[in-house]
């Protein structure tokens, strides 16, 4: 999560993907680097390095469903 400052309004950014994986999301590596640079400049980054609760719950539900 990081906050982007727009004047007095702060916008939090949250992602499940580490920055190293962003090149899979954005096809152009230069664009990926520019976006990461822009949103992280003078910001505090917090990495929890934990699995998403929602992701785990969804995977559990998928495994519990009978095959169709």
VOPAGU-2260 file (C-alpha; in pm, 1 decimal, decimal comma):
REM VOPAGU-2260
SITE   aa  ch    i         X         Y         Z
SITE  UNK   A    0       0,0       0,0       0,0
SITE  UNK   A    1     119,4     350,8     -69,8
SITE  UNK   A    2     -54,9     687,5     -67,4
SITE  UNK   A    3     -43,5     922,5    -362,3
SITE  UNK   A    4     -66,0    1286,0    -256,6
SITE  UNK   A    5    -292,1    1505,9    -471,6
SITE  UNK   A    6    -269,2    1836,4    -290,7
SITE  UNK   A    7    -435,2    1761,2      40,6
SITE  UNK   A    8    -611,4    1442,3     -64,7
SITE  UNK   A    9    -426,0    1114,6     -21,2
SITE  UNK   A   10    -522,0     815,2    -229,8
SITE  UNK   A   11    -415,8     474,2     -98,2
SITE  UNK   A   12    -291,7     214,8    -345,8
SITE  UNK   A   13    -312,8    -149,8    -253,0
SITE  UNK   A   14    -190,1    -440,4    -462,5
SITE  UNK   A   15    -152,5    -814,7    -417,4
SITE  UNK   A   16     135,5    -819,5    -666,0
SITE  UNK   A   17     490,7    -720,4    -575,1
SITE  UNK   A   18     651,1    -454,8    -793,5
SITE  UNK   A   19     871,4    -721,6    -951,4
SITE  UNK   A   20     558,5    -886,2   -1096,5
SITE  UNK   A   21     412,2    -569,7   -1246,9
SITE  UNK   A   22     580,3    -635,3   -1581,7
SITE  UNK   A   23     326,9    -918,4   -1626,0
SITE  UNK   A   24      43,9    -667,1   -1583,4
SITE  UNK   A   25     185,6    -383,7   -1793,7
SITE  UNK   A   26     323,6    -507,2   -2126,6
SITE  UNK   A   27     584,1    -231,0   -2161,3
SITE  UNK   A   28     868,3    -252,8   -1905,0
SITE  UNK   A   29     937,9     120,5   -1943,1
SITE  UNK   A   30     575,4     204,3   -1864,6
SITE  UNK   A   31     585,0     -32,0   -1567,2
SITE  UNK   A   32     897,1     136,5   -1429,0
SITE  UNK   A   33     750,1     484,6   -1485,1
SITE  UNK   A   34     426,0     398,7   -1303,0
SITE  UNK   A   35     610,8     239,9   -1009,0
SITE  UNK   A   36     846,4     539,7    -990,5
SITE  UNK   A   37     560,8     789,1   -1000,9
SITE  UNK   A   38     349,2     631,2    -727,4
SITE  UNK   A   39     639,3     552,3    -493,2
SITE  UNK   A   40     833,6     880,2    -511,2
SITE  UNK   A   41     866,7    1023,0    -156,8
SITE  UNK   A   42     623,6     764,3     -17,8
SITE  UNK   A   43     629,8     503,7     253,2
SITE  UNK   A   44     579,0     149,1     129,9
SITE  UNK   A   45     438,8    -119,5     355,8
SITE  UNK   A   46     484,3    -479,9     251,3
SITE  UNK   A   47     308,1    -735,8     464,9
SITE  UNK   A   48     435,4   -1042,3     274,3
SITE  UNK   A   49     122,6   -1232,3     373,3
SITE  UNK   A   50    -133,4   -1420,8     170,0
SITE  UNK   A   51    -458,8   -1242,5     100,3
SITE  UNK   A   52    -744,5   -1366,0     319,3
SITE  UNK   A   53    -987,4   -1319,5      29,0
SITE  UNK   A   54    -764,0   -1519,7    -204,5
SITE  UNK   A   55    -735,6   -1803,5      46,5
SITE  UNK   A   56   -1113,5   -1807,7     104,4
SITE  UNK   A   57   -1183,6   -1815,9    -270,7
SITE  UNK   A   58    -937,0   -2101,6    -325,4
SITE  UNK   A   59   -1095,0   -2295,1     -37,3
SITE  UNK   A   60   -1444,5   -2246,3    -185,6
SITE  UNK   A   61   -1326,4   -2358,6    -530,3
SITE  UNK   A   62   -1173,5   -2674,3    -386,6
SITE  UNK   A   63   -1491,5   -2751,1    -188,9
SITE  UNK   A   64   -1718,3   -2726,0    -496,6
SITE  UNK   A   65   -1796,5   -3054,7    -671,8
SITE  UNK   A   66   -1666,1   -3078,1   -1032,4
SITE  UNK   A   67   -1925,3   -3002,6   -1297,7
